[in-house]
Amino acid sequence: MSDIDLVERLDRVLPQTQCGQCGFAGCRPYAEAMARREAGVERCPPGGDAGARALARVLGVAPVPFDRTRGAHKPPMLAYIVEPDCIGCTKCIQACPVDAIAGGSKHMHTVIEPLCTGCELCVPACPVDCIVMIAP
């Protein structure tokens, strides 16, 4: 299997949250590091133990549980903006790694649900705490 094929397989196993909890700038860079054997399979909290086992199978290495110091494994969530509380600062837009938030400066923002990965990066970016995570 070529290195490109291996990266593709690893990337497909990852949850595509683009949250950065693994220490990389997204799922693809993490997959590339695993393919180069520069990162282990245990770094993805959104994938949990099942994800770590699946990554280990692809790489042909011994399975290990995910590293809980990187974050908790949670069910899939979506960001929701409490629109009356939004001040239109655009900080959530800047924090979103998948461009799932629409809006303009000094105007209310909204989440484009099909694009939201539930990474939660928008939550700490909001200065007025108007973003909550909800079950899809």
N, CA, C and O atoms as CSV, one atom per row, in Angstrom:
chain,resi,resn,atom,element,x,y,z
A,1,MET,N,N,0.851,-1.172,0.000
A,1,MET,CA,C,0.000,0.000,0.000
A,1,MET,C,C,0.904,1.243,0.000
A,1,MET,O,O,1.875,1.312,0.753
A,2,SER,N,N,0.578,2.204,-0.836
A,2,SER,CA,C,1.388,3.425,-0.888
A,2,SER,C,C,1.111,4.294,0.333
A,2,SER,O,O,0.105,4.126,1.021
A,3,ASP,N,N,2.025,5.226,0.585
A,3,ASP,CA,C,1.847,6.144,1.704
A,3,ASP,C,C,0.571,6.968,1.533
A,3,ASP,O,O,-0.121,7.257,2.509
A,4,ILE,N,N,0.263,7.345,0.293
A,4,ILE,CA,C,-0.943,8.132,0.028
A,4,ILE,C,C,-2.186,7.308,0.357
A,4,ILE,O,O,-3.123,7.815,0.973
A,5,ASP,N,N,-2.193,6.047,-0.051
A,5,ASP,CA,C,-3.325,5.175,0.260
A,5,ASP,C,C,-3.484,5.007,1.769
A,5,ASP,O,O,-4.604,5.010,2.281
A,6,LEU,N,N,-2.377,4.863,2.475
A,6,LEU,CA,C,-2.429,4.704,3.927
A,6,LEU,C,C,-2.994,5.962,4.583
A,6,LEU,O,O,-3.840,5.867,5.472
A,7,VAL,N,N,-2.543,7.120,4.163
A,7,VAL,CA,C,-3.071,8.382,4.702
A,7,VAL,C,C,-4.574,8.464,4.448
A,7,VAL,O,O,-5.336,8.841,5.338
A,8,GLU,N,N,-4.997,8.116,3.247
A,8,GLU,CA,C,-6.428,8.154,2.905
A,8,GLU,C,C,-7.235,7.228,3.820
A,8,GLU,O,O,-8.290,7.614,4.324
A,9,ARG,N,N,-6.740,6.014,4.029
A,9,ARG,CA,C,-7.455,5.069,4.890
A,9,ARG,C,C,-7.536,5.574,6.319
A,9,ARG,O,O,-8.593,5.497,6.945
A,10,LEU,N,N,-6.428,6.091,6.843
A,10,LEU,CA,C,-6.428,6.625,8.209
A,10,LEU,C,C,-7.366,7.822,8.326
A,10,LEU,O,O,-8.115,7.939,9.296
A,11,ASP,N,N,-7.323,8.698,7.346
A,11,ASP,CA,C,-8.176,9.895,7.369
A,11,ASP,C,C,-9.657,9.512,7.341
A,11,ASP,O,O,-10.477,10.161,7.989
A,12,ARG,N,N,-9.996,8.472,6.600
A,12,ARG,CA,C,-11.401,8.028,6.542
A,12,ARG,C,C,-11.877,7.459,7.873
A,12,ARG,O,O,-13.064,7.541,8.189
A,13,VAL,N,N,-10.968,6.883,8.657
A,13,VAL,CA,C,-11.329,6.334,9.964
A,13,VAL,C,C,-11.550,7.451,10.988
A,13,VAL,O,O,-12.368,7.310,11.897
A,14,LEU,N,N,-10.831,8.541,10.841
A,14,LEU,CA,C,-10.945,9.644,11.801
A,14,LEU,C,C,-12.312,10.323,11.693
A,14,LEU,O,O,-12.928,10.299,10.628
A,15,PRO,N,N,-12.795,10.929,12.789
A,15,PRO,CA,C,-14.161,11.472,12.818
A,15,PRO,C,C,-14.367,12.780,12.069
A,15,PRO,O,O,-15.503,13.237,11.940
A,16,GLN,N,N,-13.309,13.388,11.577
A,16,GLN,CA,C,-13.393,14.630,10.804
A,16,GLN,C,C,-13.981,15.806,11.599
A,16,GLN,O,O,-14.659,16.667,11.039
A,17,THR,N,N,-13.714,15.826,12.890
A,17,THR,CA,C,-14.158,16.960,13.694
A,17,THR,C,C,-13.251,18.165,13.510
A,17,THR,O,O,-13.681,19.298,13.725
A,18,GLN,N,N,-11.998,17.940,13.115
A,18,GLN,CA,C,-11.007,19.004,12.925
A,18,GLN,C,C,-10.784,19.800,14.208
A,18,GLN,O,O,-10.494,20.995,14.158
A,19,CYS,N,N,-10.918,19.143,15.351
A,19,CYS,CA,C,-10.898,19.814,16.655
A,19,CYS,C,C,-9.505,20.144,17.172
A,19,CYS,O,O,-9.361,21.035,18.009
A,20,GLY,N,N,-8.483,19.454,16.697
A,20,GLY,CA,C,-7.128,19.711,17.133
A,20,GLY,C,C,-6.745,19.086,18.462
A,20,GLY,O,O,-5.632,19.308,18.940
A,21,GLN,N,N,-7.633,18.310,19.074
A,21,GLN,CA,C,-7.298,17.696,20.360
A,21,GLN,C,C,-6.148,16.715,20.245
A,21,GLN,O,O,-5.510,16.396,21.248
A,22,CYS,N,N,-5.874,16.238,19.063
A,22,CYS,CA,C,-4.779,15.307,18.816
A,22,CYS,C,C,-3.423,16.008,18.810
A,22,CYS,O,O,-2.377,15.360,18.854
A,23,GLY,N,N,-3.455,17.338,18.756
A,23,GLY,CA,C,-2.220,18.101,18.690
A,23,GLY,C,C,-1.842,18.495,17.273
A,23,GLY,O,O,-0.801,19.116,17.059
A,24,PHE,N,N,-2.670,18.144,16.311
A,24,PHE,CA,C,-2.446,18.503,14.920
A,24,PHE,C,C,-3.551,19.456,14.467
A,24,PHE,O,O,-4.573,19.595,15.139
A,25,ALA,N,N,-3.345,20.102,13.339
A,25,ALA,CA,C,-4.270,21.129,12.853
A,25,ALA,C,C,-5.528,20.548,12.211
A,25,ALA,O,O,-6.268,21.277,11.550
A,26,GLY,N,N,-5.778,19.292,12.385
A,26,GLY,CA,C,-6.967,18.657,11.833
A,26,GLY,C,C,-6.730,17.179,11.628
A,26,GLY,O,O,-5.650,16.660,11.912
A,27,CYS,N,N,-7.750,16.511,11.133
A,27,CYS,CA,C,-7.683,15.057,10.970
A,27,CYS,C,C,-6.663,14.634,9.913
A,27,CYS,O,O,-5.935,13.664,10.123
A,28,ARG,N,N,-6.595,15.329,8.800
A,28,ARG,CA,C,-5.655,14.954,7.734
A,28,ARG,C,C,-4.197,15.052,8.212
A,28,ARG,O,O,-3.434,14.108,8.008
A,29,PRO,N,N,-3.787,16.168,8.845
A,29,PRO,CA,C,-2.403,16.207,9.339
A,29,PRO,C,C,-2.104,15.111,10.365
A,29,PRO,O,O,-0.986,14.598,10.410
A,30,TYR,N,N,-3.087,14.752,11.185
A,30,TYR,CA,C,-2.900,13.656,12.129
A,30,TYR,C,C,-2.724,12.344,11.377
A,30,TYR,O,O,-1.854,11.548,11.730
A,31,ALA,N,N,-3.527,12.105,10.354
A,31,ALA,CA,C,-3.399,10.886,9.547
A,31,ALA,C,C,-2.029,10.819,8.883
A,31,ALA,O,O,-1.410,9.756,8.827
A,32,GLU,N,N,-1.563,11.946,8.384
A,32,GLU,CA,C,-0.245,11.978,7.748
A,32,GLU,C,C,0.857,11.642,8.758
A,32,GLU,O,O,1.795,10.911,8.437
A,33,ALA,N,N,0.741,12.179,9.978
A,33,ALA,CA,C,1.744,11.888,11.018
A,33,ALA,C,C,1.705,10.418,11.418
A,33,ALA,O,O,2.752,9.814,11.649
A,34,MET,N,N,0.514,9.837,11.504
A,34,MET,CA,C,0.431,8.408,11.819
A,34,MET,C,C,1.052,7.571,10.710
A,34,MET,O,O,1.756,6.599,10.982
A,35,ALA,N,N,0.794,7.941,9.467
A,35,ALA,CA,C,1.350,7.189,8.336
A,35,ALA,C,C,2.876,7.235,8.340
A,35,ALA,O,O,3.532,6.277,7.932
A,36,ARG,N,N,3.441,8.358,8.805
A,36,ARG,CA,C,4.901,8.484,8.904
A,36,ARG,C,C,5.437,7.863,10.198
A,36,ARG,O,O,6.642,7.873,10.447
A,37,ARG,N,N,4.536,7.328,11.011
A,37,ARG,CA,C,4.884,6.724,12.315
A,37,ARG,C,C,5.438,7.770,13.294
A,37,ARG,O,O,6.265,7.459,14.151
A,38,GLU,N,N,4.963,9.015,13.147
A,38,GLU,CA,C,5.373,10.099,14.038
A,38,GLU,C,C,4.334,10.376,15.113
A,38,GLU,O,O,4.574,11.192,16.003
A,39,ALA,N,N,3.190,9.715,15.050
A,39,ALA,CA,C,2.134,9.880,16.050
A,39,ALA,C,C,1.454,8.537,16.242
A,39,ALA,O,O,1.347,7.736,15.314
A,40,GLY,N,N,0.995,8.308,17.466
A,40,GLY,CA,C,0.297,7.071,17.776
A,40,GLY,C,C,-1.194,7.167,17.489
A,40,GLY,O,O,-1.707,8.226,17.124
A,41,VAL,N,N,-1.871,6.055,17.659
A,41,VAL,CA,C,-3.297,5.955,17.346
A,41,VAL,C,C,-4.203,6.438,18.479
A,41,VAL,O,O,-5.424,6.474,18.329
A,42,GLU,N,N,-3.608,6.805,19.601
A,42,GLU,CA,C,-4.376,7.089,20.820
A,42,GLU,C,C,-4.751,8.555,21.002
A,42,GLU,O,O,-5.264,8.915,22.061
A,43,ARG,N,N,-4.519,9.398,20.032
A,43,ARG,CA,C,-4.606,10.843,20.241
A,43,ARG,C,C,-5.959,11.477,19.929
A,43,ARG,O,O,-6.068,12.700,20.013
A,44,CYS,N,N,-6.983,10.727,19.579
A,44,CYS,CA,C,-8.251,11.292,19.103
A,44,CYS,C,C,-9.403,11.047,20.076
A,44,CYS,O,O,-10.035,9.993,20.009
A,45,PRO,N,N,-9.697,11.988,20.980
A,45,PRO,CA,C,-10.839,11.801,21.877
A,45,PRO,C,C,-12.184,11.640,21.155
A,45,PRO,O,O,-12.990,10.812,21.580
A,46,PRO,N,N,-12.465,12.401,20.073
A,46,PRO,CA,C,-13.758,12.183,19.409
A,46,PRO,C,C,-13.930,10.762,18.871
A,46,PRO,O,O,-15.050,10.255,18.811
A,47,GLY,N,N,-12.835,10.123,18.481
A,47,GLY,CA,C,-12.918,8.747,17.992
A,47,GLY,C,C,-13.036,7.721,19.104
A,47,GLY,O,O,-13.532,6.616,18.888
A,48,GLY,N,N,-12.579,8.090,20.299
A,48,GLY,CA,C,-12.672,7.203,21.454
A,48,GLY,C,C,-11.844,5.940,21.291
A,48,GLY,O,O,-10.984,5.844,20.415
A,49,ASP,N,N,-12.124,4.982,22.152
A,49,ASP,CA,C,-11.399,3.705,22.112
A,49,ASP,C,C,-11.654,2.948,20.810
A,49,ASP,O,O,-10.745,2.323,20.264
A,50,ALA,N,N,-12.889,3.006,20.314
A,50,ALA,CA,C,-13.207,2.308,19.062
A,50,ALA,C,C,-12.409,2.891,17.903
A,50,ALA,O,O,-11.929,2.150,17.045
A,51,GLY,N,N,-12.267,4.203,17.873
A,51,GLY,CA,C,-11.475,4.844,16.829
A,51,GLY,C,C,-10.012,4.465,16.920
A,51,GLY,O,O,-9.370,4.204,15.902
A,52,ALA,N,N,-9.478,4.432,18.139
A,52,ALA,CA,C,-8.077,4.044,18.327
A,52,ALA,C,C,-7.850,2.607,17.866
A,52,ALA,O,O,-6.827,2.303,17.253
A,53,ARG,N,N,-8.811,1.718,18.162
A,53,ARG,CA,C,-8.691,0.326,17.703
A,53,ARG,C,C,-8.724,0.257,16.173
A,53,ARG,O,O,-7.944,-0.479,15.568
A,54,ALA,N,N,-9.618,1.017,15.552
A,54,ALA,CA,C,-9.723,1.006,14.088
A,54,ALA,C,C,-8.443,1.542,13.443
A,54,ALA,O,O,-7.974,0.996,12.445
A,55,LEU,N,N,-7.887,2.599,14.008
A,55,LEU,CA,C,-6.630,3.137,13.482
A,55,LEU,C,C,-5.507,2.120,13.635
A,55,LEU,O,O,-4.687,1.964,12.730
A,56,ALA,N,N,-5.459,1.428,14.766
A,56,ALA,CA,C,-4.435,0.403,14.995
A,56,ALA,C,C,-4.545,-0.713,13.963
A,56,ALA,O,O,-3.532,-1.217,13.480
A,57,ARG,N,N,-5.785,-1.102,13.624
A,57,ARG,CA,C,-5.982,-2.145,12.603
A,57,ARG,C,C,-5.416,-1.695,11.260
A,57,ARG,O,O,-4.742,-2.465,10.576
A,58,VAL,N,N,-5.691,-0.448,10.883
A,58,VAL,CA,C,-5.191,0.059,9.604
A,58,VAL,C,C,-3.667,0.066,9.588
A,58,VAL,O,O,-3.054,-0.271,8.575
A,59,LEU,N,N,-3.060,0.446,10.698
A,59,LEU,CA,C,-1.598,0.529,10.771
A,59,LEU,C,C,-0.931,-0.810,11.079
A,59,LEU,O,O,0.283,-0.943,10.924
A,60,GLY,N,N,-1.709,-1.799,11.513
A,60,GLY,CA,C,-1.131,-3.090,11.870
A,60,GLY,C,C,-0.321,-3.033,13.143
A,60,GLY,O,O,0.698,-3.712,13.267
A,61,VAL,N,N,-0.771,-2.216,14.101
A,61,VAL,CA,C,-0.084,-2.107,15.393
A,61,VAL,C,C,-1.031,-2.577,16.496
A,61,VAL,O,O,-2.225,-2.768,16.268
A,62,ALA,N,N,-0.482,-2.759,17.681
A,62,ALA,CA,C,-1.287,-3.184,18.820
A,62,ALA,C,C,-2.270,-2.075,19.208
A,62,ALA,O,O,-1.898,-0.903,19.249
A,63,PRO,N,N,-3.517,-2.443,19.491
A,63,PRO,CA,C,-4.496,-1.432,19.895
A,63,PRO,C,C,-4.201,-0.918,21.301
A,63,PRO,O,O,-3.736,-1.657,22.168
A,64,VAL,N,N,-4.482,0.361,21.502
A,64,VAL,CA,C,-4.360,1.001,22.808
A,64,VAL,C,C,-5.575,1.888,22.997
A,64,VAL,O,O,-6.151,2.348,22.011
A,65,PRO,N,N,-5.991,2.146,24.249
A,65,PRO,CA,C,-7.113,3.062,24.470
A,65,PRO,C,C,-6.702,4.496,24.121
A,65,PRO,O,O,-5.517,4.829,24.110
A,66,PHE,N,N,-7.698,5.332,23.837
A,66,PHE,CA,C,-7.369,6.721,23.523
A,66,PHE,C,C,-6.875,7.429,24.782
A,66,PHE,O,O,-7.230,7.054,25.899
A,67,ASP,N,N,-6.075,8.427,24.591
A,67,ASP,CA,C,-5.440,9.179,25.674
A,67,ASP,C,C,-6.449,10.157,26.281
A,67,ASP,O,O,-6.753,11.195,25.693
A,68,ARG,N,N,-6.957,9.815,27.452
A,68,ARG,CA,C,-7.981,10.625,28.100
A,68,ARG,C,C,-7.481,11.983,28.585
A,68,ARG,O,O,-8.289,12.847,28.926
A,69,THR,N,N,-6.178,12.183,28.621
A,69,THR,CA,C,-5.667,13.505,29.003
A,69,THR,C,C,-5.887,14.524,27.885
A,69,THR,O,O,-5.756,15.726,28.113
A,70,ARG,N,N,-6.215,14.059,26.689
A,70,ARG,CA,C,-6.466,14.953,25.558
A,70,ARG,C,C,-7.907,15.434,25.510
A,70,ARG,O,O,-8.216,16.364,24.765
A,71,GLY,N,N,-8.795,14.823,26.286
A,71,GLY,CA,C,-10.199,15.209,26.286
A,71,GLY,C,C,-11.080,13.997,26.462
A,71,GLY,O,O,-10.609,12.860,26.449
A,72,ALA,N,N,-12.350,14.251,26.625
A,72,ALA,CA,C,-13.328,13.183,26.835
A,72,ALA,C,C,-13.953,12.754,25.514
A,72,ALA,O,O,-14.137,13.563,24.605
A,73,HIS,N,N,-14.274,11.478,25.426
A,73,HIS,CA,C,-15.044,10.980,24.288
A,73,HIS,C,C,-16.505,11.307,24.561
A,73,HIS,O,O,-17.043,10.922,25.599
A,74,LYS,N,N,-17.144,12.006,23.647
A,74,LYS,CA,C,-18.531,12.446,23.825
A,74,LYS,C,C,-19.358,12.030,22.618
A,74,LYS,O,O,-18.815,11.783,21.542
A,75,PRO,N,N,-20.678,11.952,22.799
A,75,PRO,CA,C,-21.521,11.695,21.626
A,75,PRO,C,C,-21.461,12.887,20.675
A,75,PRO,O,O,-21.127,13.994,21.098
A,76,PRO,N,N,-21.774,12.681,19.417
A,76,PRO,CA,C,-21.746,13.796,18.455
A,76,PRO,C,C,-22.663,14.938,18.900
A,76,PRO,O,O,-23.775,14.719,19.382
A,77,MET,N,N,-22.165,16.147,18.725
A,77,MET,CA,C,-22.925,17.337,19.103
A,77,MET,C,C,-22.855,18.357,17.967
A,77,MET,O,O,-22.019,18.258,17.069
A,78,LEU,N,N,-23.748,19.328,18.031
A,78,LEU,CA,C,-23.754,20.444,17.094
A,78,LEU,C,C,-23.715,21.739,17.883
A,78,LEU,O,O,-24.270,21.824,18.979
A,79,ALA,N,N,-23.065,22.740,17.329
A,79,ALA,CA,C,-23.084,24.064,17.943
A,79,ALA,C,C,-24.418,24.725,17.617
A,79,ALA,O,O,-24.960,24.559,16.525
A,80,TYR,N,N,-24.928,25.470,18.575
A,80,TYR,CA,C,-26.158,26.232,18.378
A,80,TYR,C,C,-25.920,27.627,18.939
A,80,TYR,O,O,-25.475,27.776,20.076
A,81,ILE,N,N,-26.213,28.636,18.151
A,81,ILE,CA,C,-26.036,30.019,18.588
A,81,ILE,C,C,-27.376,30.547,19.081
A,81,ILE,O,O,-28.367,30.542,18.351
A,82,VAL,N,N,-27.393,30.999,20.319
A,82,VAL,CA,C,-28.580,31.633,20.882
A,82,VAL,C,C,-28.617,33.026,20.246
A,82,VAL,O,O,-27.997,33.970,20.734
A,83,GLU,N,N,-29.354,33.120,19.159
A,83,GLU,CA,C,-29.271,34.290,18.286
A,83,GLU,C,C,-29.584,35.621,18.969
A,83,GLU,O,O,-28.906,36.604,18.668
A,84,PRO,N,N,-30.573,35.718,19.873
A,84,PRO,CA,C,-30.816,37.022,20.507
A,84,PRO,C,C,-29.633,37.524,21.343
A,84,PRO,O,O,-29.511,38.720,21.610
A,85,ASP,N,N,-28.764,36.590,21.751
A,85,ASP,CA,C,-27.604,36.972,22.570
A,85,ASP,C,C,-26.355,37.271,21.739
A,85,ASP,O,O,-25.376,37.795,22.269
A,86,CYS,N,N,-26.376,36.949,20.455
A,86,CYS,CA,C,-25.205,37.122,19.586
A,86,CYS,C,C,-24.985,38.605,19.308
A,86,CYS,O,O,-25.913,39.325,18.941
A,87,ILE,N,N,-23.727,39.055,19.492
A,87,ILE,CA,C,-23.392,40.459,19.252
A,87,ILE,C,C,-22.702,40.668,17.898
A,87,ILE,O,O,-22.356,41.797,17.550
A,88,GLY,N,N,-22.504,39.603,17.145
A,88,GLY,CA,C,-21.918,39.722,15.816
A,88,GLY,C,C,-20.436,40.033,15.809
A,88,GLY,O,O,-19.957,40.760,14.939
A,89,CYS,N,N,-19.703,39.489,16.774
A,89,CYS,CA,C,-18.277,39.811,16.886
A,89,CYS,C,C,-17.412,39.069,15.870
A,89,CYS,O,O,-16.288,39.498,15.612
A,90,THR,N,N,-17.883,38.000,15.301
A,90,THR,CA,C,-17.227,37.126,14.311
A,90,THR,C,C,-16.130,36.233,14.890
A,90,THR,O,O,-15.450,35.540,14.134
A,91,LYS,N,N,-15.943,36.230,16.197
A,91,LYS,CA,C,-14.893,35.386,16.776
A,91,LYS,C,C,-15.189,33.902,16.570
A,91,LYS,O,O,-14.263,33.111,16.391
A,92,CYS,N,N,-16.454,33.517,16.592
A,92,CYS,CA,C,-16.819,32.120,16.350
A,92,CYS,C,C,-16.533,31.724,14.905
A,92,CYS,O,O,-16.103,30.603,14.634
A,93,ILE,N,N,-16.773,32.647,13.989
A,93,ILE,CA,C,-16.508,32.375,12.576
A,93,ILE,C,C,-15.018,32.121,12.375
A,93,ILE,O,O,-14.626,31.203,11.654
A,94,GLN,N,N,-14.198,32.941,13.018
A,94,GLN,CA,C,-12.747,32.796,12.894
A,94,GLN,C,C,-12.264,31.484,13.520
A,94,GLN,O,O,-11.295,30.895,13.041
A,95,ALA,N,N,-12.921,31.027,14.574
A,95,ALA,CA,C,-12.502,29.812,15.271
A,95,ALA,C,C,-12.957,28.533,14.582
A,95,ALA,O,O,-12.356,27.480,14.791
A,96,CYS,N,N,-13.991,28.600,13.776
A,96,CYS,CA,C,-14.562,27.395,13.161
A,96,CYS,C,C,-13.644,26.855,12.067
A,96,CYS,O,O,-13.383,27.547,11.082
A,97,PRO,N,N,-13.146,25.611,12.232
A,97,PRO,CA,C,-12.219,25.066,11.237
A,97,PRO,C,C,-12.884,24.568,9.961
A,97,PRO,O,O,-12.195,24.234,8.997
A,98,VAL,N,N,-14.225,24.513,9.941
A,98,VAL,CA,C,-14.916,23.968,8.767
A,98,VAL,C,C,-15.900,24.962,8.148
A,98,VAL,O,O,-16.737,24.576,7.332
A,99,ASP,N,N,-15.807,26.222,8.524
A,99,ASP,CA,C,-16.673,27.275,7.977
A,99,ASP,C,C,-18.158,26.943,8.115
A,99,ASP,O,O,-18.933,27.119,7.175
A,100,ALA,N,N,-18.546,26.462,9.296
A,100,ALA,CA,C,-19.936,26.083,9.529
A,100,ALA,C,C,-20.760,27.202,10.172
A,100,ALA,O,O,-21.924,26.994,10.513
A,101,ILE,N,N,-20.170,28.377,10.338
A,101,ILE,CA,C,-20.888,29.487,10.946
A,101,ILE,C,C,-20.977,30.617,9.927
A,101,ILE,O,O,-19.978,31.014,9.328
A,102,ALA,N,N,-22.192,31.125,9.741
A,102,ALA,CA,C,-22.421,32.203,8.786
A,102,ALA,C,C,-22.884,33.449,9.527
A,102,ALA,O,O,-23.574,33.369,10.544
A,103,GLY,N,N,-22.498,34.577,9.006
A,103,GLY,CA,C,-22.901,35.851,9.582
A,103,GLY,C,C,-21.853,36.899,9.270
A,103,GLY,O,O,-20.775,36.596,8.761
A,104,GLY,N,N,-22.186,38.116,9.580
A,104,GLY,CA,C,-21.262,39.207,9.316
A,104,GLY,C,C,-21.010,40.017,10.567
A,104,GLY,O,O,-21.703,39.868,11.573
A,105,SER,N,N,-20.022,40.863,10.493
A,105,SER,CA,C,-19.669,41.718,11.616
A,105,SER,C,C,-20.877,42.546,12.057
A,105,SER,O,O,-21.547,43.183,11.243
A,106,LYS,N,N,-21.131,42.520,13.337
A,106,LYS,CA,C,-22.225,43.259,13.980
A,106,LYS,C,C,-23.611,42.766,13.562
A,106,LYS,O,O,-24.611,43.465,13.726
A,107,HIS,N,N,-23.648,41.550,13.021
A,107,HIS,CA,C,-24.922,40.913,12.671
A,107,HIS,C,C,-24.964,39.539,13.321
A,107,HIS,O,O,-23.932,38.923,13.590
A,108,MET,N,N,-26.164,39.083,13.563
A,108,MET,CA,C,-26.360,37.786,14.180
A,108,MET,C,C,-25.734,36.690,13.319
A,108,MET,O,O,-25.744,36.764,12.090
A,109,HIS,N,N,-25.190,35.674,13.987
A,109,HIS,CA,C,-24.600,34.532,13.296
A,109,HIS,C,C,-25.490,33.312,13.472
A,109,HIS,O,O,-26.341,33.260,14.361
A,110,THR,N,N,-25.274,32.342,12.611
A,110,THR,CA,C,-26.008,31.089,12.723
A,110,THR,C,C,-25.102,29.944,12.293
A,110,THR,O,O,-24.152,30.144,11.536
A,111,VAL,N,N,-25.398,28.758,12.773
A,111,VAL,CA,C,-24.615,27.570,12.439
A,111,VAL,C,C,-25.280,26.854,11.269
A,111,VAL,O,O,-26.494,26.646,11.268
A,112,ILE,N,N,-24.492,26.482,10.288
A,112,ILE,CA,C,-24.971,25.679,9.160
A,112,ILE,C,C,-24.827,24.230,9.606
A,112,ILE,O,O,-23.751,23.642,9.502
A,113,GLU,N,N,-25.916,23.664,10.101
A,113,GLU,CA,C,-25.866,22.361,10.775
A,113,GLU,C,C,-25.196,21.248,9.982
A,113,GLU,O,O,-24.406,20.507,10.567
A,114,PRO,N,N,-25.460,21.082,8.682
A,114,PRO,CA,C,-24.808,19.968,7.984
A,114,PRO,C,C,-23.280,20.080,7.930
A,114,PRO,O,O,-22.595,19.084,7.695
A,115,LEU,N,N,-22.750,21.269,8.144
A,115,LEU,CA,C,-21.301,21.459,8.102
A,115,LEU,C,C,-20.646,21.357,9.472
A,115,LEU,O,O,-19.442,21.114,9.563
A,116,CYS,N,N,-21.413,21.537,10.531
A,116,CYS,CA,C,-20.863,21.551,11.890
A,116,CYS,C,C,-20.391,20.153,12.283
A,116,CYS,O,O,-21.124,19.172,12.156
A,117,THR,N,N,-19.134,20.084,12.770
A,117,THR,CA,C,-18.555,18.810,13.191
A,117,THR,C,C,-18.636,18.613,14.699
A,117,THR,O,O,-18.282,17.546,15.201
A,118,GLY,N,N,-19.099,19.627,15.428
A,118,GLY,CA,C,-19.180,19.507,16.882
A,118,GLY,C,C,-17.848,19.629,17.579
A,118,GLY,O,O,-17.691,19.118,18.688
A,119,CYS,N,N,-16.883,20.288,16.968
A,119,CYS,CA,C,-15.531,20.377,17.541
A,119,CYS,C,C,-15.466,21.236,18.798
A,119,CYS,O,O,-14.528,21.103,19.583
A,120,GLU,N,N,-16.415,22.088,18.998
A,120,GLU,CA,C,-16.524,22.972,20.170
A,120,GLU,C,C,-15.521,24.117,20.168
A,120,GLU,O,O,-15.435,24.830,21.168
A,121,LEU,N,N,-14.767,24.330,19.115
A,121,LEU,CA,C,-13.788,25.413,19.100
A,121,LEU,C,C,-14.441,26.793,19.123
A,121,LEU,O,O,-13.812,27.770,19.531
A,122,CYS,N,N,-15.681,26.875,18.694
A,122,CYS,CA,C,-16.388,28.162,18.707
A,122,CYS,C,C,-16.827,28.566,20.108
A,122,CYS,O,O,-16.972,29.756,20.386
A,123,VAL,N,N,-17.039,27.608,20.985
A,123,VAL,CA,C,-17.579,27.894,22.322
A,123,VAL,C,C,-16.663,28.811,23.125
A,123,VAL,O,O,-17.126,29.855,23.585
A,124,PRO,N,N,-15.384,28.478,23.318
A,124,PRO,CA,C,-14.539,29.388,24.095
A,124,PRO,C,C,-14.234,30.701,23.372
A,124,PRO,O,O,-13.851,31.685,24.005
A,125,ALA,N,N,-14.402,30.719,22.056
A,125,ALA,CA,C,-14.131,31.943,21.297
A,125,ALA,C,C,-15.205,33.004,21.513
A,125,ALA,O,O,-14.943,34.191,21.316
A,126,CYS,N,N,-16.400,32.600,21.911
A,126,CYS,CA,C,-17.527,33.530,22.048
A,126,CYS,C,C,-17.415,34.329,23.347
A,126,CYS,O,O,-17.415,33.746,24.431
A,127,PRO,N,N,-17.320,35.651,23.248
A,127,PRO,CA,C,-17.169,36.461,24.459
A,127,PRO,C,C,-18.458,36.641,25.258
A,127,PRO,O,O,-18.417,37.091,26.403
A,128,VAL,N,N,-19.599,36.294,24.667
A,128,VAL,CA,C,-20.870,36.473,25.388
A,128,VAL,C,C,-21.547,35.146,25.715
A,128,VAL,O,O,-22.705,35.128,26.131
A,129,ASP,N,N,-20.845,34.052,25.534
A,129,ASP,CA,C,-21.357,32.715,25.868
A,129,ASP,C,C,-22.722,32.424,25.254
A,129,ASP,O,O,-23.613,31.906,25.928
A,130,CYS,N,N,-22.884,32.756,23.978
A,130,CYS,CA,C,-24.171,32.505,23.336
A,130,CYS,C,C,-24.160,31.238,22.485
A,130,CYS,O,O,-25.105,30.992,21.736
A,131,ILE,N,N,-23.095,30.423,22.591
A,131,ILE,CA,C,-23.023,29.181,21.827
A,131,ILE,C,C,-23.132,28.011,22.798
A,131,ILE,O,O,-22.397,27.923,23.781
A,132,VAL,N,N,-24.060,27.128,22.497
A,132,VAL,CA,C,-24.235,25.920,23.296
A,132,VAL,C,C,-24.122,24.715,22.378
A,132,VAL,O,O,-24.381,24.807,21.178
A,133,MET,N,N,-23.740,23.605,22.944
A,133,MET,CA,C,-23.643,22.369,22.178
A,133,MET,C,C,-24.909,21.553,22.442
A,133,MET,O,O,-25.314,21.370,23.590
A,134,ILE,N,N,-25.524,21.068,21.369
A,134,ILE,CA,C,-26.770,20.304,21.486
A,134,ILE,C,C,-26.641,18.980,20.738
A,134,ILE,O,O,-25.795,18.831,19.856
A,135,ALA,N,N,-27.478,18.038,21.098
A,135,ALA,CA,C,-27.513,16.761,20.365
A,135,ALA,C,C,-28.149,16.998,19.002
A,135,ALA,O,O,-29.111,17.757,18.885
A,136,PRO,N,N,-27.609,16.347,17.969
A,136,PRO,CA,C,-28.191,16.546,16.622
A,136,PRO,C,C,-29.572,15.957,16.501
A,136,PRO,O,O,-30.188,16.043,15.438
